[in-house]
Amino acid sequence: MKIATKTLTSLLIITIMTLSTASMAGASSAGNSSGSDPKRESRFQRLTQRHDRKMELRASVLEITPEALKEELKSANFDQVLKRHGFKTREAFGVAVTGKLKDELHKRGWSDDKIQKVVEKRLNRLSDKT
């Protein structure tokens, strides 16, 4: 993958924030069909679209080539493509993306402790701003 390490950490943090917000919202409001904060989810989508322009990350999680993903997206929306490849929801896909991002950071020499410290530090900084 040709995504910068700093960008990988940003995507990881946004993914974790999106997933944690979705799980809290899902637990607190069973009537909400989406179950997540649209503002954070759209932020994650904007970041992935910007930093994953060639669709390498999303395609690798779906275990297809970026070209195949582009072709599938021409005929169907992203939710339908996810379902074709075995993901029931975007949240399940988000969990897989989190794992892929952590795996990529491990390949670049990051330890679990370093990943955890960076994530906690940035999440604390972001929570202080809001």
WOGI-V530852 format. One record per helix or strand of 2 or more residues. SS is the DSSP state (helix for helix, strand for strand). FROM is the first residue (numbers start at 1). TO is the last residue. Records with the same first field share a line. If there is no record, write none. Layout:
BEGIN
SS: FROM-TO ; FROM-TO
END
This chain:
BEGIN
helix: 5-28 ; 38-51 ; 56-62 ; 66-75 ; 78-84 ; 90-107 ; 112-129
END
